[in-house]
């Protein structure tokens, strides 16, 4: 899988980094949309439907980094998670 790069807002000041190497704890809806190459309304709808974890802080919505990594299957599901089949 190719590295998923996060592009800084000012490329001259900061180098590009990968999703795994960044110390980011949460991404904004716009950042997730840019990362997944989809519309920001689609990301908001995914949060509303429960397909993607979202956190509301004040008036902003954030997506935890572990949820993005799990969506991209970079982090395997945890043993106690409901995503693991029990059969």
KAHU-V35815 format. One record per backbone hydrogen bond with DSSP energy under -0.5 kcal/mol. CO is the residue of the C=O (numbers start at 1). NH is the residue of the N-H. E is the energy in kcal/mol with one decimal. If there is no record, write none. Layout:
BEGIN
co | nh | e
CO | NH | E
CO | NH | E
END
This chain:
BEGIN
co | nh | e
3 | 5 | -0.8
4 | 19 | -1.7
5 | 7 | -0.6
6 | 17 | -1.6
10 | 13 | -1.2
10 | 14 | -1.9
17 | 6 | -4.1
18 | 22 | -1.5
25 | 65 | -3.1
27 | 63 | -3.1
28 | 32 | -2.3
29 | 33 | -2.5
30 | 34 | -2.3
31 | 35 | -2.4
32 | 36 | -2.8
33 | 37 | -1.0
33 | 38 | -2.1
39 | 42 | -0.6
39 | 43 | -1.4
40 | 44 | -2.2
41 | 45 | -2.1
42 | 46 | -2.2
43 | 47 | -2.0
44 | 48 | -2.3
45 | 49 | -2.2
46 | 50 | -0.6
46 | 51 | -2.1
46 | 52 | -1.2
47 | 50 | -0.8
55 | 57 | -0.6
55 | 62 | -3.4
57 | 60 | -2.1
60 | 57 | -2.5
61 | 29 | -0.8
62 | 55 | -3.3
62 | 64 | -0.5
63 | 27 | -3.1
64 | 67 | -0.8
64 | 68 | -1.5
65 | 69 | -2.6
66 | 70 | -2.2
67 | 71 | -2.2
68 | 72 | -2.0
69 | 74 | -3.2
69 | 75 | -0.8
70 | 73 | -1.2
74 | 76 | -0.5
78 | 81 | -1.4
81 | 84 | -1.0
END
